[in-house]
C-alpha cells in the first residue's frame, strides 16, 4: 500500500486550540493527571481506560440525567458488557434542553425542491413536540411501544421522533421511496402502534403520492391502531375516521400542553433501524437511548467539532442511519438543516446555494455525490462563498483518493475532509475524522475514540499496512441491544460475533496506515477471489470512475471452471459506446494502477446499476442474478427493475 508523505490539509495551531477535542484533552489531563498531547495518545488512553473516557464524555457534554455510580458491568466481555446500568435519562430532553437558553433562535431549517424555506425556532419545535407527545399519550402509547414513520425528511418527522422519545417509546422509520412490500417486511416485524405518513414526497421535479401505499400498510399490519397523515404535497387528503388522524388537527387539539419527559434506563430501546435486506428479510437492529446519545455527542463534538450555533447539514433520507445521526446534533446546540428532494434539481448547485445562503458549517454527503459532482464539473469554489464551512463529511462508500483531490481543489482548500465509516449496525462510526490531525489523501483520519478497532487476517492475527477485516476488540456503549424478535440472540451472534470470538466483526476490508489512518477496500462479503487472491472491489471502482465515458459500474466475482473470474458491468454516459478501445483502456488502467489480478475477465455494458435506497451498490444481488440464485428482498433496492439486465446474458456463458 503506497504511503502518502505529505497531508492535503493540516489544521492551524489556532484551529486546534479552538476545537472541542483539544478542550476535552485538556480536561482529561487536568482531571486525571495525564499528559495527552495529540490524537494518538488520546485514543490510546480512551481504549486503555474506556470507562473513565466515557465518564468524561458524559460530563464534558453535560448530559441531562442521573449517571449512577456504576459505569460499566462485565467490562471485559465485549459481547455482554452493560454500560451505565444505573443511569436514567431521556433522549428527547437532551436534544431539546437548549430551548430554555435561546427559545427564539433557529432549531431547524427546512428546504424542499421548488419550495420556500421553513424555519422552526427552539420554542416552536418544543411546542410541537409537546403537542404530538400528548397526542401519542392520548392514543395509549406507553414506554416500550413502537411508533413508525413512513416519511420524507420533514420537520414533522423530527417532531414525531422527539415526541416518541419524550414518552419513552421506540421510533422506527423508512423513507417514502420504499415500496409497500418493503416497508411491510420491516414494520410487520416491529409491530408499531402508531404510523405517521405524509401524502407524498418530491424528487427530481415530480410529486409522488404515497397515500395508497400507506393505506396498504395499515390494512396489512394489524398492530397499527392509529394512522396520522401529514399534508405535504397536497395531492390526497384522507377522510378522517377512528384510525386516521390529521397532523394539523392534532397540533391544534393538543396545543399548549407542557412537554414532559419520561426518564428511561440508559439501555432502554430508542430506535429500531433496518439492514438493507438485499440478502434476506431485513434485520431489525435495536439501539439504546443512552448509547446513541453518548456516542453521537462524542462523534459530533469531539470528532466533527460541532459547537453551539453551528449549522449542520447531511443529505439523507429517513431510511438511512445518517438521519438519526443528524437529528442528534440538536444535543450539541446546533441548528439542523433538512433537505427533501434531489441534490441535482434543478441543477447541481442547489445544495451549495443553500450552504452559502445559510452559512452551513458542516456539510455531509456521500462519496457517490462527490463523484457525480466531479463528472458534471460542478465546482462550488468557483461560484460560492463558503467561508463558514469548516468540515465536509462523506460516508456510504469508500471515498477514492481522487475525490479527496476534488474536494480540496474544487470545493474548499481550508477544510477538514472527514471520510467516516460505520453503519446501521452501530448507528455510528468506527472510523472518523478529527479536527486536530492532518488529512491524508485516500485515508480516513483515524479510529473513533473509545473503540479498539484493529485489522485481522483470516486467522485473527493483527495486521498493519495490509488488507484485512475490520474488528472492534472492546465493548462500547452504542453496541446494539440485539435484533427485534431474535430472542435467543442467534442471528445477532451470527452477524457480528462468530467469526472472531470476543471481537465485533464488521465486514469491511480495510488497512491501517502508518499515520494511524484507515483505507477502505470494500465489503469483505463481496471480496473478489480470482486464483485465491483476495481483492477489494473499491480498488477497481476507483480506476473505472476515472473514465468520463462511464457514469456507474458494478464488479462481481463469478464462479467459473473451478475458480472465480472478475466481471465488470458499466453504465455508459449518453452517446458513448463500449468499444474495443475503451475496454482496452480500462484494462490497461486497472493493470497498471492495481495489478494483473484486478483486471476484469469480461467488461459488459448495462443500462442501469442496481443500488439500495441509500445509494450503495449491491454486488451480492447482481452476483446472485448472474449465478441464477434468488434475490431475497428486491424491495430494498431503489431500482429493482435493473436486476433483469443481468439475467441470461449470453456473454456470461462464454
N, C-alpha and C positions, 0 to 999 in steps of 0.2 A: 504494500500500500504506500503510495508516494507521500512524503512528508512535506507539509507546507511550512516554509521558513519564516514568512512574514505575514502578519494579520491583515485582513481587509479593513478592519476598524479596531481602534483601541480607545477606550474611554479616557477622557482627560482626568487629571487628578482632581479637578473641581467637581466633575460629574460623579466620580467615585465617592467623594466625601459627602455629596448631597444625597446619595442613594440611601434607601431604607435598609438595604443589605449591609452597607457599611455601618449604619447606626446599630443594627441588630448585632453585628460582630463586636462593636464596642461595648454594648450591653452585656454580651456573653463574657467578654474579657473582664469587665468590672465586677460582675456578679460572681463569677466562678474562678477568678484569678487565673485566667487563661492568657495566652499570647498569640491569638489568631491574627494573621496578617494578610491573608489572601483567601481566595475561594477554596483552594485545595486544602488548606489547613482547617477552614471552617467545615468543609464537607467531611473531612476525616473525623473531626470531633462529633459532628451530628450523627455519624454512624456508630462511633465507639460508645457514645453516651446518648443514645437516641431518646431515652425517656426524659433526660434533662433538656435536650434540644426541643422536643415537642412541648414541654412545660413552658419553656421560654417563648415559643411561638404563641402559645395561649396568652401569656402575659403581655408580650410585645404588641399583639393585635388587639388587646383589651376585649377579649371575648366576653360577652354578657352571659353569665350563667354561674352555677356552682361547680367548681372543679373537683372538689373532694380531695382526700388525702392520697389515695392510691392512684398512681399514674398509669401503671400497666400491670396486668396479671399474666403470669406464664410467658414473660417476655422472650425467653429463649426459643419458644416454639413458634416458628414463623407462621405456621398454619392456624394455630389455636390461640395466640395471644389476644388479650382483651384490653383495649386502651380506654383509659379514664372510666373505669367501671362504676365509680360513684357519682360521676358528673351528671348534671341535668342542665339543659338549655333548650332554647327554641330557635330554630334556624331562621325563621322569618324575623324574629325580634332582632337578631344580629344584623340582618340586611337592612332593616328599617330604623335602626336606632339613631341615625343621623337626622331624622326628621325633627327632633327636638331642638337641634342646634341651628339649622337653617331651613325652615319649612318652605320658604318661598323659592329656593334655588331649584334648578332643574335636577330631577332624579333620572329622567329618561327623555330621549328624543326619538321620534319615530318618523321614518320616511319610507314611502312606497312608490312604486312606479307611477309617474304622472300625477301624483297627489301632492297636496300641500302638506307641509311638515306639521306634526303634532308634538306637543310638549306636555309633560306631566311634572309638576313640582313634587318635592318630597311630601308636602302636605296632601296634595291631590292623590298621589299614589297611595298613601296611607289610608286616606278616607275611602278609596275604592276597595282596598284590601279588607278594611273593616266591614264594609257592606257585603262583600262576597263571602267573607268568613261567616257573617251572620246568616246569610242565605244557606250556606252549606250546613250550618248547625240546624237550621230550620228543616233541612232535608233529612236530618237524622244522621249526618256524617259524624263519626267518632274517631278518636285516635286509633290508628292502625287500619282504617278503611282506605280504599283506593279511589282516587279521583283521576280521571283521564282527560287528556286534551288532544283533540284531533284538529290542530290549529296551525295557521301561519304564525310568523314571528311578529305578533302584535303586542301592543301594551297590555291588552286584555289577557293574553297568555301569561305574561309575567304576573299580573294581578291574581289570576286564578291559582297559579302555583304558590304564591306567597300566602294567599288565603288558606289554601290547603295545609301548608306547612305551619301556619299560625295555629291551626286547630290540632296539629299533631297527626294529621292524616298523611297518606303517601301519594305523591304525584307521579304520574307516568304520562308520556306524550309521544305522538308521532306527527309527522308533517302531512299536510293535506294532499301532497302529490302521491302518497301511498294509495294503492287501490284498496277497496273494501276488504277483499280476502286477506291481504297482507296485514291490515290493521286488526282484523278479527283473529288472525293467528297469534297476535300479540295480546290484545285486550281480553280475549277469551281465556287466557291463562291467568291473568292478574285480576279479572272479575271486578271491574270498577263499579262503584255505586252511583257515581255521577259522571256524565260525559259532557264536556264542553266542546262545541264545534263552531266554526264560522260557516257562513253561507257559501264561501268560496275563497279563492286566492288569485293573485295576479302574477303572471310570468310572461316575460318577453312580449309585452304589449297586448296580452289576451287575458280575458276573465275566464276562470274555471269554476263552475258551480259544483259544490261538493255536497249539497243537501241530500241528494238521493243516496250517496254512499254512506253518509252518517245515518240516514234512516234505516239502511240495511243493517248497520252495526247494532243499532238499538233493537231491531227486530230479532237479531240472532243471539246477542249476548244478554241473557235473561237477568244478569246481575244488575243491569243499569236500571235504576229506579227513577232517575231524573236526568233530563237532557236539556242543557242550556245552549241556546243558539245565539251567536254573536253576529250582528249585522255588520258586514264589511264591504262586499262588492255590490250589495243591493239588488241581487237578481232573484232571490227566493226567500220569502218570509213564511215560516211555518205557522199554521194556525195553533194558538195556544191550547193546551189541554192539561190533564193531570200530570203528564210526564214532561211535556215540552214547556220550557220557560224561556223568556227573552231577557238577554243581558240588561238592556236599558231599564226594563221594569224592575229587575232585581236591585239595581243601584238605587232607584227611587224608593222602592219599598223598604229598603234597609238603610237608607241614608241616616247619618247622624249616630250610628251605632259606635260605641267605643271599641277600639281594637284591643282585644285580649289575646295573650299568647299562652299556650298550654306548655308548661315545662315538660320536657321529654328526656329519657335517658340518652346519654351520648351515642349509644349504639342502637337507638330506635331507627327503624326504616324511614327514610325520607323520599328516595327516588327508586323507581324501577326503570332501568334502561334496557334496551334490547340489542342483542347482537344482530349482525346483518341478516342472518338466516339463509345465506346462499347455499349452505351445505345441510340444511335440515330446519326443523322448527326453531324459531329464534329463541335464544337463551334469554331468560328474564333475570337480569342482574340487579340485586338489591344493594343499595348504598345507604349508609348510615348518615344521620343528620350531623353528628359531631365530626365524623371522619371527613365528610365533604367540606364542611365549614372550615375546619382547621387546615386541611390540605390546600383548599383554594386560597385561603388567606396567605399561606406560605408561598404559593405559586404567584399570586398577584403582587403581594407587597415585596417579597424578597427577590424573586426571580424576574418579575416584569416591572418592578419599581412603580407600581400603581399607587399614587398618593391622593390625598383629599383634593377634590376639584378636577382631577384628571377626567378626560373624556375617552371612553373605551368602546371600541367597535370591533365586532367579529362578524364576518359574513357567514351565517349559519342558518340552518332550519331547526325546527323544534324536534326533529327526529335524530339529531346529532348531539353528542355529548357537549360539543362546544357551546350550545345554547345554555346548558346548565352551568358551564364554566363562566360564560359571560355574565349570567344573572348574578353570580356570587360577587361580582365586582362592586355591587352596592355596599357590601360589608366593608370595603375599603374606602367608602365615601366618594366613590367615583360616579360620574354620570354615564349611563348606558346609552348607546346609540344602536337602535334596532332598525334593520333594513329588510324590506319584503319585496321580492321580485328578482329579476335577472340582473347580474352585475354588468351586463353588456347591453342594457336597454336604457335609453335609446342609442347609447354608444358606450364605448369602453371607458369613458371619462367620468361616468356618473358617480361612482364611489369616491373618486378623487375630488370631484367638485364638492361633494359633501364633506370630505375630510378637510378641505381648505376652508369652507364656509364655517364649519363648526369647530375648527381648531382641534381635531382629533389628536390625542397624544399616543394612543396605542391602536394600531391598525392590524386586524387579524384576518387571515385569509388562508388559502390552500396553495400548495405547490402548483397544482394544475392551473389555477387562476394566473399565477405569475408567469407560467409558461405561455399561456394564451395571450397575456399582455405583450410578452416579448414578440411573439409571432405576428401579432396585429400592430406592432410598432407603436404601442401606447406608452408614452414617456412622460409621466407626471412631472418630472423635474423641469421639463421644457415649458410647461404651461400652468403649473400650480405652485402656489406658495405654501409650503408645508413646514413652516417654522416651528409649529407646536409639536410636530410628530417626533417622538423620541424612540419608539420601539415598533418594529414590524414583526409580527409572529406568523409563522407558516406551519401548517400541520396537514394531516390527511394522507400524505405520502412523502417519500423521501424528497428533499429539496436538492436538486442537482447542483453541482458546483457552478454551472453556467448561470443558474438563477441567482446565486449569490452575486455574481458579477453584474447581472442585470439590475438588481436592487440598488447596488451602490453607484452604478453608472447612470441609471435612468430614473430612479425614484428619489433617493437622497443619499449623500455620501456620509453625513454625520448622523448615524442611525445604528441602534442596536438591532441587528437581524437575528431573531431567535427562532431557529428551526426546532420545534418542540414535538415530542412524541410520547405517546402513552396509549390511551384508548378508553373505550366504553367500559372495559373491564374494571378499571380503577377510577373512572370519571376524573382523570387527571393525567399527570405526566411522569414518566420515569426519567426523561431527558428534557432539559430546558436550557434557556439562556440565563445569563445573569449580568447585571449592569456594571460589574467591576472587572470583567475579564475581556480579553480580546475575542474577536470573531475571526475564525479561520475559514478559508474557502472550502465548502463542501462538508463542514463539520458542524454538528450540534455542539453548543458551547460546553455542555457538561452534564453530569449526573445530578438528579434532583437531590436537594438537601434531605437528610434523614433516611435515604434509601441506599442500601448496599447493593448497587447494581454491578454485576460482573458479566463477563463474556466467557461461556463454557464451550468446550468441544463436546463431541458426542459421548465421551466417557466422563463428563463432568469435571474436567480439569480447566483451570483458568487460562485465558489467552490474552495476549497483548499484541496489538497490531496484526491480528489475524481474524478472519471471519469466524464467527461462532454464534451461539444462541444467547440472547439477552435474558438474564435471570436476575432475580432480586433475592438476596440471601438473608434478609432480616424482616421483621414484622413492621407494619406501618398502619396508622390509624384509618386510612381510607381504603384498606383492603376490603373488598365487598363482603357483605354478610353471607352471601351464598346466592343460589338461584331459586326463584319462586317455584314452589312445587317439588323441589329436589330435596325432600325431607331427610334422606339419609346421606346427602352430600356426595352421592356417587358421580353425578355429572360435573359438579364443581371440582372434585378431585381430579377427574379425568381431564378437565380443561386446563388446569394450571399446575397440579402438584405431583403427578405421577412420573413425569419424565425425569426430573431431578428431585428425589425425595428431600424435603426440608427447604426447597427453594421454589419460588414462584417462577414458572417458565412462561414467558410472554409470547413466544412465537415469532420474534423478529430476528433476522440475520444481520448482525452488526459487527463492528470492530472498534476497540478502544484505540485512541491515538496517543502519541507522546505528550500532547498538550492537555490530556485529560478530557478530550472531546470524544464524540461518538460519530461514526459514519454508518449509515443505514444502507443495506443492500436488498431489502425487500422482505416479504413474509417468508419464514422458513418452511411453511407448508406448501409454498409454491416454488421452492428452490428447484432449479433445473439440475439434472444429474447425468449428463451425457458421458458415457465411458466411466461412470463412477466418480466424476469430478463435480463437486457442488458449486453451483453458480447462482448468484443473486440476480433476480430479474431487473432490479433497479439499474444495474450496470449497463444492461442493453438498452433500457428505456432512455437513459441519459444520452447515448450516442444517436439513437433514432430521432430523438426530439430535435437534434441539430439540423435536420433536413427541412427546409421550408416547404417542400412538396408534401410533407406528411403532417397531418393535424392530430392524429392519435394512433395508438398501437397497443397490441397485447401480445405477449410472448408466453408460450407454454412448452412443456415437455410432452412428447407423445411416445408411448411405448412402441418400439419398432425393432423387430428381429432380435429379441432378447437383450435390447439395450434401450436407450432413450434418445430421441432426436429432438432438436430445437425447431419449433415453428414460430415464425413471426408473421402476424397479421397487421396490416397497415391500412388506415383510413386516409385517403389522399385528399389534398386540397382540390377545390373546384378546378377543372380543366387539366389536372395532372394525370399522368399515365405511369403505371408501374412497368416500365420497360426494362430491357436488359441492362442498360447503362445505369439506371437508378439502383437496381438490385446489386450490381457490381460495386457501386459506390458505397451502399450500405454495408456490404460485406467487408470492403476494404477498411472502412472506418472502424467497425467493430473489431476486426482482426488486429488493427494497429493500436487501438486505444484500450482494448480489453485483452483478448487472447484468441488463438485459433479455436479454442473450445467454445467460446461465446458465439461464434459465427453460426447463424441460423442455417439449418439444412434446407428449409423452404421459406420463401417470403411470398405471402399471398395477399392480394387486395380484398378488402371487405368494405361494405358501405357504411358500417357503423361498428362501434366498440361498446360492448355492454359494461355498464357501471352501476354501482349502488346509488341509492338516493343521495348519499353524501359525496359522490364523485369518485369513489375508489374503483379501480379496475378489478374485475372478478376473474382472475386466471383460472381458479378451480372450476367455475361454472363452464367456461369455454373448454377446458380440458375434458370435463365430463361429456359435453356435447360431442366433441371430436371422437371420444372413445365410446360413444353410444351408451352412455350412462345417464340416468335421470338427474335433472337439476331439481332439487327437492323443494325450493321455495323461490320461484321466479318473481313472486310479488315483491321481493326485496330489491329488485332492480328498477332503475329509473327508465330503462328502455328494454324490457324483456323480449320484445319482438326481434331484437338484434341477434339473439342466440340462434335463430333459424338460419342465419347467414353462414354459420359454421358447420351446418349439418350436411352430410353426404357430399362434401366437396371431392370431386374425382382426384384432385392432386394429392389428397391425403392417403391414397392407396398406392401411390407410385413410389 
